[in-house]
Amino acid sequence: MAEEKIQHNPNCKSDSFEEHLCYIVSQALHINEPEKFEALIDSPKFKCRHCGRVANSEKNLCEPLEI
């Protein structure tokens, strides 16, 4: 059985969706590995237009907007 990609943003067509915070949170990284998650958000420079999450890098968001 093929692994299904979990998406919280059905409009995101990125090949690197697994690097986006919406995917990362759906995999419970923020709970299971809080240090790794914190490193992605500790100095936010971008905000996602879709979900409102903030991240240090635009590569971690579906629809990044510089803040």
C-alpha positions as CSV (number, residue, x, y, z in Angstrom):
1,M,0.0,0.0,0.0
2,A,1.4,3.4,-1.0
3,E,2.0,6.0,1.7
4,E,-0.5,8.8,1.5
5,K,0.7,12.4,1.7
6,I,-1.2,14.2,4.5
7,Q,-2.0,17.7,3.4
8,H,-3.8,20.4,5.3
9,N,-3.5,22.8,2.4
10,P,-5.1,21.1,-0.6
11,N,-3.9,23.9,-2.9
12,C,-0.3,23.4,-2.0
13,K,1.4,21.7,-5.0
14,S,5.0,22.0,-3.7
15,D,7.3,19.0,-4.2
16,S,8.8,19.8,-0.8
17,F,5.5,19.8,1.1
18,E,7.1,17.5,3.8
19,E,9.2,20.6,4.8
20,H,6.2,22.8,5.4
21,L,5.0,23.4,9.0
22,C,1.5,22.2,8.3
23,Y,2.9,18.8,7.3
24,I,5.5,18.8,10.1
25,V,2.8,19.5,12.7
26,S,0.5,16.8,11.3
27,Q,3.4,14.4,12.0
28,A,3.6,15.7,15.6
29,L,7.2,16.9,15.4
30,H,6.3,19.8,17.7
31,I,5.4,17.2,20.3
32,N,7.9,14.4,19.7
33,E,11.0,16.5,18.9
34,P,10.3,20.0,20.2
35,E,13.9,21.2,19.8
36,K,13.8,20.5,16.1
37,F,10.5,22.2,15.7
38,E,11.7,25.2,17.8
39,A,14.7,25.6,15.5
40,L,12.2,26.1,12.5
41,I,10.3,28.9,14.2
42,D,12.6,30.6,16.8
43,S,13.4,33.7,14.6
44,P,10.4,34.0,12.2
45,K,10.8,36.0,9.1
46,F,7.9,34.6,7.1
47,K,4.2,34.0,7.7
48,C,2.0,31.6,5.7
49,R,-0.9,33.3,4.0
50,H,-2.9,30.0,4.2
51,C,-2.6,28.9,7.8
52,G,-1.0,31.9,9.6
53,R,2.0,29.9,10.9
54,V,5.3,31.7,11.1
55,A,8.7,30.2,10.2
56,N,12.4,31.2,9.9
57,S,12.5,30.2,6.3
58,E,10.0,30.5,3.5
59,K,10.7,26.9,2.5
60,N,8.7,25.8,5.6
61,L,5.4,27.4,4.5
62,C,2.9,26.8,1.7
63,E,2.3,30.4,0.9
64,P,5.1,32.5,2.5
65,L,4.8,36.2,3.0
66,E,7.8,38.1,4.4
67,I,7.1,39.8,7.7
